[in-house]
Amino acid sequence: MSTQTAAILEQVHQLPQSEREELYWQLGDSLFDKAGQQEAGDDELKATLDRRWNEITSGAVQCQDAFKVLNKIEARLHATIAAAS
């Protein structure tokens, strides 16, 4: 981090929370070209969501409960850690 960035960050920490939140959103918005990247990303996301919806409704894939999937992942992780110990 540059000294200039560090100085700005120090100043930001002095701001009230509401102003830091506003700055957060303003900085985030400044990272995207609203007319270009954002729309391209939106189109790609819509295409992906449409494809996934069609896969689900056609029966090509079946959804699983997220908590069950996370529990399976956690169990596999614990087993891997136990085997490595």
Phi and psi restraints in degrees (range 20) as a CNS / XPLOR table:
assign (resid 1 and name C) (resid 2 and name N)
       (resid 2 and name CA) (resid 2 and name C) 1.0 -71.3 20.0 2
assign (resid 2 and name N) (resid 2 and name CA)
       (resid 2 and name C) (resid 3 and name N) 1.0 162.4 20.0 2
assign (resid 2 and name C) (resid 3 and name N)
       (resid 3 and name CA) (resid 3 and name C) 1.0 -65.9 20.0 2
assign (resid 3 and name N) (resid 3 and name CA)
       (resid 3 and name C) (resid 4 and name N) 1.0 -33.1 20.0 2
assign (resid 3 and name C) (resid 4 and name N)
       (resid 4 and name CA) (resid 4 and name C) 1.0 -65.7 20.0 2
assign (resid 4 and name N) (resid 4 and name CA)
       (resid 4 and name C) (resid 5 and name N) 1.0 -44.4 20.0 2
assign (resid 4 and name C) (resid 5 and name N)
       (resid 5 and name CA) (resid 5 and name C) 1.0 -63.9 20.0 2
assign (resid 5 and name N) (resid 5 and name CA)
       (resid 5 and name C) (resid 6 and name N) 1.0 -41.8 20.0 2
assign (resid 5 and name C) (resid 6 and name N)
       (resid 6 and name CA) (resid 6 and name C) 1.0 -62.1 20.0 2
assign (resid 6 and name N) (resid 6 and name CA)
       (resid 6 and name C) (resid 7 and name N) 1.0 -39.9 20.0 2
assign (resid 6 and name C) (resid 7 and name N)
       (resid 7 and name CA) (resid 7 and name C) 1.0 -65.9 20.0 2
assign (resid 7 and name N) (resid 7 and name CA)
       (resid 7 and name C) (resid 8 and name N) 1.0 -41.7 20.0 2
assign (resid 7 and name C) (resid 8 and name N)
       (resid 8 and name CA) (resid 8 and name C) 1.0 -64.0 20.0 2
assign (resid 8 and name N) (resid 8 and name CA)
       (resid 8 and name C) (resid 9 and name N) 1.0 -43.2 20.0 2
assign (resid 8 and name C) (resid 9 and name N)
       (resid 9 and name CA) (resid 9 and name C) 1.0 -61.3 20.0 2
assign (resid 9 and name N) (resid 9 and name CA)
       (resid 9 and name C) (resid 10 and name N) 1.0 -39.8 20.0 2
assign (resid 9 and name C) (resid 10 and name N)
       (resid 10 and name CA) (resid 10 and name C) 1.0 -61.7 20.0 2
assign (resid 10 and name N) (resid 10 and name CA)
       (resid 10 and name C) (resid 11 and name N) 1.0 -40.6 20.0 2
assign (resid 10 and name C) (resid 11 and name N)
       (resid 11 and name CA) (resid 11 and name C) 1.0 -66.2 20.0 2
assign (resid 11 and name N) (resid 11 and name CA)
       (resid 11 and name C) (resid 12 and name N) 1.0 -39.5 20.0 2
assign (resid 11 and name C) (resid 12 and name N)
       (resid 12 and name CA) (resid 12 and name C) 1.0 -60.6 20.0 2
assign (resid 12 and name N) (resid 12 and name CA)
       (resid 12 and name C) (resid 13 and name N) 1.0 -40.3 20.0 2
assign (resid 12 and name C) (resid 13 and name N)
       (resid 13 and name CA) (resid 13 and name C) 1.0 -63.7 20.0 2
assign (resid 13 and name N) (resid 13 and name CA)
       (resid 13 and name C) (resid 14 and name N) 1.0 -18.3 20.0 2
assign (resid 13 and name C) (resid 14 and name N)
       (resid 14 and name CA) (resid 14 and name C) 1.0 -84.0 20.0 2
assign (resid 14 and name N) (resid 14 and name CA)
       (resid 14 and name C) (resid 15 and name N) 1.0 -14.3 20.0 2
assign (resid 14 and name C) (resid 15 and name N)
       (resid 15 and name CA) (resid 15 and name C) 1.0 -75.3 20.0 2
assign (resid 15 and name N) (resid 15 and name CA)
       (resid 15 and name C) (resid 16 and name N) 1.0 153.7 20.0 2
assign (resid 15 and name C) (resid 16 and name N)
       (resid 16 and name CA) (resid 16 and name C) 1.0 -63.5 20.0 2
assign (resid 16 and name N) (resid 16 and name CA)
       (resid 16 and name C) (resid 17 and name N) 1.0 156.0 20.0 2
assign (resid 16 and name C) (resid 17 and name N)
       (resid 17 and name CA) (resid 17 and name C) 1.0 -55.7 20.0 2
assign (resid 17 and name N) (resid 17 and name CA)
       (resid 17 and name C) (resid 18 and name N) 1.0 -41.9 20.0 2
assign (resid 17 and name C) (resid 18 and name N)
       (resid 18 and name CA) (resid 18 and name C) 1.0 -61.6 20.0 2
assign (resid 18 and name N) (resid 18 and name CA)
       (resid 18 and name C) (resid 19 and name N) 1.0 -37.1 20.0 2
assign (resid 18 and name C) (resid 19 and name N)
       (resid 19 and name CA) (resid 19 and name C) 1.0 -74.2 20.0 2
assign (resid 19 and name N) (resid 19 and name CA)
       (resid 19 and name C) (resid 20 and name N) 1.0 -34.0 20.0 2
assign (resid 19 and name C) (resid 20 and name N)
       (resid 20 and name CA) (resid 20 and name C) 1.0 -65.5 20.0 2
assign (resid 20 and name N) (resid 20 and name CA)
       (resid 20 and name C) (resid 21 and name N) 1.0 -39.6 20.0 2
assign (resid 20 and name C) (resid 21 and name N)
       (resid 21 and name CA) (resid 21 and name C) 1.0 -63.1 20.0 2
assign (resid 21 and name N) (resid 21 and name CA)
       (resid 21 and name C) (resid 22 and name N) 1.0 -43.5 20.0 2
assign (resid 21 and name C) (resid 22 and name N)
       (resid 22 and name CA) (resid 22 and name C) 1.0 -62.2 20.0 2
assign (resid 22 and name N) (resid 22 and name CA)
       (resid 22 and name C) (resid 23 and name N) 1.0 -42.7 20.0 2
assign (resid 22 and name C) (resid 23 and name N)
       (resid 23 and name CA) (resid 23 and name C) 1.0 -62.3 20.0 2
assign (resid 23 and name N) (resid 23 and name CA)
       (resid 23 and name C) (resid 24 and name N) 1.0 -39.8 20.0 2
assign (resid 23 and name C) (resid 24 and name N)
       (resid 24 and name CA) (resid 24 and name C) 1.0 -56.2 20.0 2
assign (resid 24 and name N) (resid 24 and name CA)
       (resid 24 and name C) (resid 25 and name N) 1.0 -49.2 20.0 2
assign (resid 24 and name C) (resid 25 and name N)
       (resid 25 and name CA) (resid 25 and name C) 1.0 -67.9 20.0 2
assign (resid 25 and name N) (resid 25 and name CA)
       (resid 25 and name C) (resid 26 and name N) 1.0 -38.2 20.0 2
assign (resid 25 and name C) (resid 26 and name N)
       (resid 26 and name CA) (resid 26 and name C) 1.0 -64.5 20.0 2
assign (resid 26 and name N) (resid 26 and name CA)
       (resid 26 and name C) (resid 27 and name N) 1.0 -41.5 20.0 2
assign (resid 26 and name C) (resid 27 and name N)
       (resid 27 and name CA) (resid 27 and name C) 1.0 -66.3 20.0 2
assign (resid 27 and name N) (resid 27 and name CA)
       (resid 27 and name C) (resid 28 and name N) 1.0 -41.5 20.0 2
assign (resid 27 and name C) (resid 28 and name N)
       (resid 28 and name CA) (resid 28 and name C) 1.0 -60.3 20.0 2
assign (resid 28 and name N) (resid 28 and name CA)
       (resid 28 and name C) (resid 29 and name N) 1.0 -44.9 20.0 2
assign (resid 28 and name C) (resid 29 and name N)
       (resid 29 and name CA) (resid 29 and name C) 1.0 -62.6 20.0 2
assign (resid 29 and name N) (resid 29 and name CA)
       (resid 29 and name C) (resid 30 and name N) 1.0 -33.6 20.0 2
assign (resid 29 and name C) (resid 30 and name N)
       (resid 30 and name CA) (resid 30 and name C) 1.0 -71.7 20.0 2
assign (resid 30 and name N) (resid 30 and name CA)
       (resid 30 and name C) (resid 31 and name N) 1.0 -15.0 20.0 2
assign (resid 30 and name C) (resid 31 and name N)
       (resid 31 and name CA) (resid 31 and name C) 1.0 -80.9 20.0 2
assign (resid 31 and name N) (resid 31 and name CA)
       (resid 31 and name C) (resid 32 and name N) 1.0 -14.0 20.0 2
assign (resid 31 and name C) (resid 32 and name N)
       (resid 32 and name CA) (resid 32 and name C) 1.0 -118.4 20.0 2
assign (resid 32 and name N) (resid 32 and name CA)
       (resid 32 and name C) (resid 33 and name N) 1.0 136.2 20.0 2
assign (resid 32 and name C) (resid 33 and name N)
       (resid 33 and name CA) (resid 33 and name C) 1.0 -78.5 20.0 2
assign (resid 33 and name N) (resid 33 and name CA)
       (resid 33 and name C) (resid 34 and name N) 1.0 106.3 20.0 2
assign (resid 33 and name C) (resid 34 and name N)
       (resid 34 and name CA) (resid 34 and name C) 1.0 -56.0 20.0 2
assign (resid 34 and name N) (resid 34 and name CA)
       (resid 34 and name C) (resid 35 and name N) 1.0 -36.1 20.0 2
assign (resid 34 and name C) (resid 35 and name N)
       (resid 35 and name CA) (resid 35 and name C) 1.0 -82.5 20.0 2
assign (resid 35 and name N) (resid 35 and name CA)
       (resid 35 and name C) (resid 36 and name N) 1.0 -20.6 20.0 2
assign (resid 35 and name C) (resid 36 and name N)
       (resid 36 and name CA) (resid 36 and name C) 1.0 -110.1 20.0 2
assign (resid 36 and name N) (resid 36 and name CA)
       (resid 36 and name C) (resid 37 and name N) 1.0 -80.5 20.0 2
assign (resid 36 and name C) (resid 37 and name N)
       (resid 37 and name CA) (resid 37 and name C) 1.0 -58.4 20.0 2
assign (resid 37 and name N) (resid 37 and name CA)
       (resid 37 and name C) (resid 38 and name N) 1.0 -41.7 20.0 2
assign (resid 37 and name C) (resid 38 and name N)
       (resid 38 and name CA) (resid 38 and name C) 1.0 -62.7 20.0 2
assign (resid 38 and name N) (resid 38 and name CA)
       (resid 38 and name C) (resid 39 and name N) 1.0 -46.4 20.0 2
assign (resid 38 and name C) (resid 39 and name N)
       (resid 39 and name CA) (resid 39 and name C) 1.0 -66.3 20.0 2
assign (resid 39 and name N) (resid 39 and name CA)
       (resid 39 and name C) (resid 40 and name N) 1.0 -40.1 20.0 2
assign (resid 39 and name C) (resid 40 and name N)
       (resid 40 and name CA) (resid 40 and name C) 1.0 -62.4 20.0 2
assign (resid 40 and name N) (resid 40 and name CA)
       (resid 40 and name C) (resid 41 and name N) 1.0 -42.3 20.0 2
assign (resid 40 and name C) (resid 41 and name N)
       (resid 41 and name CA) (resid 41 and name C) 1.0 -64.3 20.0 2
assign (resid 41 and name N) (resid 41 and name CA)
       (resid 41 and name C) (resid 42 and name N) 1.0 -39.8 20.0 2
assign (resid 41 and name C) (resid 42 and name N)
       (resid 42 and name CA) (resid 42 and name C) 1.0 -63.3 20.0 2
assign (resid 42 and name N) (resid 42 and name CA)
       (resid 42 and name C) (resid 43 and name N) 1.0 -42.5 20.0 2
assign (resid 42 and name C) (resid 43 and name N)
       (resid 43 and name CA) (resid 43 and name C) 1.0 -64.1 20.0 2
assign (resid 43 and name N) (resid 43 and name CA)
       (resid 43 and name C) (resid 44 and name N) 1.0 -42.6 20.0 2
assign (resid 43 and name C) (resid 44 and name N)
       (resid 44 and name CA) (resid 44 and name C) 1.0 -65.5 20.0 2
assign (resid 44 and name N) (resid 44 and name CA)
       (resid 44 and name C) (resid 45 and name N) 1.0 -42.2 20.0 2
assign (resid 44 and name C) (resid 45 and name N)
       (resid 45 and name CA) (resid 45 and name C) 1.0 -63.0 20.0 2
assign (resid 45 and name N) (resid 45 and name CA)
       (resid 45 and name C) (resid 46 and name N) 1.0 -44.4 20.0 2
assign (resid 45 and name C) (resid 46 and name N)
       (resid 46 and name CA) (resid 46 and name C) 1.0 -61.2 20.0 2
assign (resid 46 and name N) (resid 46 and name CA)
       (resid 46 and name C) (resid 47 and name N) 1.0 -42.5 20.0 2
assign (resid 46 and name C) (resid 47 and name N)
       (resid 47 and name CA) (resid 47 and name C) 1.0 -62.4 20.0 2
assign (resid 47 and name N) (resid 47 and name CA)
       (resid 47 and name C) (resid 48 and name N) 1.0 -41.9 20.0 2
assign (resid 47 and name C) (resid 48 and name N)
       (resid 48 and name CA) (resid 48 and name C) 1.0 -65.5 20.0 2
assign (resid 48 and name N) (resid 48 and name CA)
       (resid 48 and name C) (resid 49 and name N) 1.0 -44.7 20.0 2
assign (resid 48 and name C) (resid 49 and name N)
       (resid 49 and name CA) (resid 49 and name C) 1.0 -64.5 20.0 2
assign (resid 49 and name N) (resid 49 and name CA)
       (resid 49 and name C) (resid 50 and name N) 1.0 -40.8 20.0 2
assign (resid 49 and name C) (resid 50 and name N)
       (resid 50 and name CA) (resid 50 and name C) 1.0 -61.8 20.0 2
assign (resid 50 and name N) (resid 50 and name CA)
       (resid 50 and name C) (resid 51 and name N) 1.0 -45.3 20.0 2
assign (resid 50 and name C) (resid 51 and name N)
       (resid 51 and name CA) (resid 51 and name C) 1.0 -62.2 20.0 2
assign (resid 51 and name N) (resid 51 and name CA)
       (resid 51 and name C) (resid 52 and name N) 1.0 -45.5 20.0 2
assign (resid 51 and name C) (resid 52 and name N)
       (resid 52 and name CA) (resid 52 and name C) 1.0 -64.9 20.0 2
assign (resid 52 and name N) (resid 52 and name CA)
       (resid 52 and name C) (resid 53 and name N) 1.0 -40.1 20.0 2
assign (resid 52 and name C) (resid 53 and name N)
       (resid 53 and name CA) (resid 53 and name C) 1.0 -61.9 20.0 2
assign (resid 53 and name N) (resid 53 and name CA)
       (resid 53 and name C) (resid 54 and name N) 1.0 -42.8 20.0 2
assign (resid 53 and name C) (resid 54 and name N)
       (resid 54 and name CA) (resid 54 and name C) 1.0 -63.6 20.0 2
assign (resid 54 and name N) (resid 54 and name CA)
       (resid 54 and name C) (resid 55 and name N) 1.0 -38.7 20.0 2
assign (resid 54 and name C) (resid 55 and name N)
       (resid 55 and name CA) (resid 55 and name C) 1.0 -63.5 20.0 2
assign (resid 55 and name N) (resid 55 and name CA)
       (resid 55 and name C) (resid 56 and name N) 1.0 -39.8 20.0 2
assign (resid 55 and name C) (resid 56 and name N)
       (resid 56 and name CA) (resid 56 and name C) 1.0 -70.7 20.0 2
assign (resid 56 and name N) (resid 56 and name CA)
       (resid 56 and name C) (resid 57 and name N) 1.0 -49.3 20.0 2
assign (resid 56 and name C) (resid 57 and name N)
       (resid 57 and name CA) (resid 57 and name C) 1.0 -69.9 20.0 2
assign (resid 57 and name N) (resid 57 and name CA)
       (resid 57 and name C) (resid 58 and name N) 1.0 -25.9 20.0 2
assign (resid 57 and name C) (resid 58 and name N)
       (resid 58 and name CA) (resid 58 and name C) 1.0 -81.7 20.0 2
assign (resid 58 and name N) (resid 58 and name CA)
       (resid 58 and name C) (resid 59 and name N) 1.0 -12.8 20.0 2
assign (resid 58 and name C) (resid 59 and name N)
       (resid 59 and name CA) (resid 59 and name C) 1.0 87.6 20.0 2
assign (resid 59 and name N) (resid 59 and name CA)
       (resid 59 and name C) (resid 60 and name N) 1.0 4.6 20.0 2
assign (resid 59 and name C) (resid 60 and name N)
       (resid 60 and name CA) (resid 60 and name C) 1.0 -64.4 20.0 2
assign (resid 60 and name N) (resid 60 and name CA)
       (resid 60 and name C) (resid 61 and name N) 1.0 -31.1 20.0 2
assign (resid 60 and name C) (resid 61 and name N)
       (resid 61 and name CA) (resid 61 and name C) 1.0 -131.6 20.0 2
assign (resid 61 and name N) (resid 61 and name CA)
       (resid 61 and name C) (resid 62 and name N) 1.0 155.1 20.0 2
assign (resid 61 and name C) (resid 62 and name N)
       (resid 62 and name CA) (resid 62 and name C) 1.0 -118.1 20.0 2
assign (resid 62 and name N) (resid 62 and name CA)
       (resid 62 and name C) (resid 63 and name N) 1.0 137.0 20.0 2
assign (resid 62 and name C) (resid 63 and name N)
       (resid 63 and name CA) (resid 63 and name C) 1.0 -79.0 20.0 2
assign (resid 63 and name N) (resid 63 and name CA)
       (resid 63 and name C) (resid 64 and name N) 1.0 151.6 20.0 2
assign (resid 63 and name C) (resid 64 and name N)
       (resid 64 and name CA) (resid 64 and name C) 1.0 -124.4 20.0 2
assign (resid 64 and name N) (resid 64 and name CA)
       (resid 64 and name C) (resid 65 and name N) 1.0 152.7 20.0 2
assign (resid 64 and name C) (resid 65 and name N)
       (resid 65 and name CA) (resid 65 and name C) 1.0 -63.4 20.0 2
assign (resid 65 and name N) (resid 65 and name CA)
       (resid 65 and name C) (resid 66 and name N) 1.0 127.4 20.0 2
assign (resid 65 and name C) (resid 66 and name N)
       (resid 66 and name CA) (resid 66 and name C) 1.0 -60.1 20.0 2
assign (resid 66 and name N) (resid 66 and name CA)
       (resid 66 and name C) (resid 67 and name N) 1.0 -38.4 20.0 2
assign (resid 66 and name C) (resid 67 and name N)
       (resid 67 and name CA) (resid 67 and name C) 1.0 -66.9 20.0 2
assign (resid 67 and name N) (resid 67 and name CA)
       (resid 67 and name C) (resid 68 and name N) 1.0 -36.6 20.0 2
assign (resid 67 and name C) (resid 68 and name N)
       (resid 68 and name CA) (resid 68 and name C) 1.0 -65.9 20.0 2
assign (resid 68 and name N) (resid 68 and name CA)
       (resid 68 and name C) (resid 69 and name N) 1.0 -41.8 20.0 2
assign (resid 68 and name C) (resid 69 and name N)
       (resid 69 and name CA) (resid 69 and name C) 1.0 -63.2 20.0 2
assign (resid 69 and name N) (resid 69 and name CA)
       (resid 69 and name C) (resid 70 and name N) 1.0 -45.4 20.0 2
assign (resid 69 and name C) (resid 70 and name N)
       (resid 70 and name CA) (resid 70 and name C) 1.0 -62.8 20.0 2
assign (resid 70 and name N) (resid 70 and name CA)
       (resid 70 and name C) (resid 71 and name N) 1.0 -38.0 20.0 2
assign (resid 70 and name C) (resid 71 and name N)
       (resid 71 and name CA) (resid 71 and name C) 1.0 -64.0 20.0 2
assign (resid 71 and name N) (resid 71 and name CA)
       (resid 71 and name C) (resid 72 and name N) 1.0 -39.9 20.0 2
assign (resid 71 and name C) (resid 72 and name N)
       (resid 72 and name CA) (resid 72 and name C) 1.0 -63.4 20.0 2
assign (resid 72 and name N) (resid 72 and name CA)
       (resid 72 and name C) (resid 73 and name N) 1.0 -43.5 20.0 2
assign (resid 72 and name C) (resid 73 and name N)
       (resid 73 and name CA) (resid 73 and name C) 1.0 -62.8 20.0 2
assign (resid 73 and name N) (resid 73 and name CA)
       (resid 73 and name C) (resid 74 and name N) 1.0 -43.8 20.0 2
assign (resid 73 and name C) (resid 74 and name N)
       (resid 74 and name CA) (resid 74 and name C) 1.0 -62.0 20.0 2
assign (resid 74 and name N) (resid 74 and name CA)
       (resid 74 and name C) (resid 75 and name N) 1.0 -42.2 20.0 2
assign (resid 74 and name C) (resid 75 and name N)
       (resid 75 and name CA) (resid 75 and name C) 1.0 -63.6 20.0 2
assign (resid 75 and name N) (resid 75 and name CA)
       (resid 75 and name C) (resid 76 and name N) 1.0 -42.3 20.0 2
assign (resid 75 and name C) (resid 76 and name N)
       (resid 76 and name CA) (resid 76 and name C) 1.0 -65.4 20.0 2
assign (resid 76 and name N) (resid 76 and name CA)
       (resid 76 and name C) (resid 77 and name N) 1.0 -38.2 20.0 2
assign (resid 76 and name C) (resid 77 and name N)
       (resid 77 and name CA) (resid 77 and name C) 1.0 -63.4 20.0 2
assign (resid 77 and name N) (resid 77 and name CA)
       (resid 77 and name C) (resid 78 and name N) 1.0 -46.3 20.0 2
assign (resid 77 and name C) (resid 78 and name N)
       (resid 78 and name CA) (resid 78 and name C) 1.0 -62.2 20.0 2
assign (resid 78 and name N) (resid 78 and name CA)
       (resid 78 and name C) (resid 79 and name N) 1.0 -40.0 20.0 2
assign (resid 78 and name C) (resid 79 and name N)
       (resid 79 and name CA) (resid 79 and name C) 1.0 -65.0 20.0 2
assign (resid 79 and name N) (resid 79 and name CA)
       (resid 79 and name C) (resid 80 and name N) 1.0 -40.7 20.0 2
assign (resid 79 and name C) (resid 80 and name N)
       (resid 80 and name CA) (resid 80 and name C) 1.0 -65.3 20.0 2
assign (resid 80 and name N) (resid 80 and name CA)
       (resid 80 and name C) (resid 81 and name N) 1.0 -41.6 20.0 2
assign (resid 80 and name C) (resid 81 and name N)
       (resid 81 and name CA) (resid 81 and name C) 1.0 -66.6 20.0 2
assign (resid 81 and name N) (resid 81 and name CA)
       (resid 81 and name C) (resid 82 and name N) 1.0 -41.8 20.0 2
assign (resid 81 and name C) (resid 82 and name N)
       (resid 82 and name CA) (resid 82 and name C) 1.0 -63.6 20.0 2
assign (resid 82 and name N) (resid 82 and name CA)
       (resid 82 and name C) (resid 83 and name N) 1.0 -40.6 20.0 2
assign (resid 82 and name C) (resid 83 and name N)
       (resid 83 and name CA) (resid 83 and name C) 1.0 -68.0 20.0 2
assign (resid 83 and name N) (resid 83 and name CA)
       (resid 83 and name C) (resid 84 and name N) 1.0 -30.7 20.0 2
assign (resid 83 and name C) (resid 84 and name N)
       (resid 84 and name CA) (resid 84 and name C) 1.0 -80.2 20.0 2
assign (resid 84 and name N) (resid 84 and name CA)
       (resid 84 and name C) (resid 85 and name N) 1.0 -15.8 20.0 2
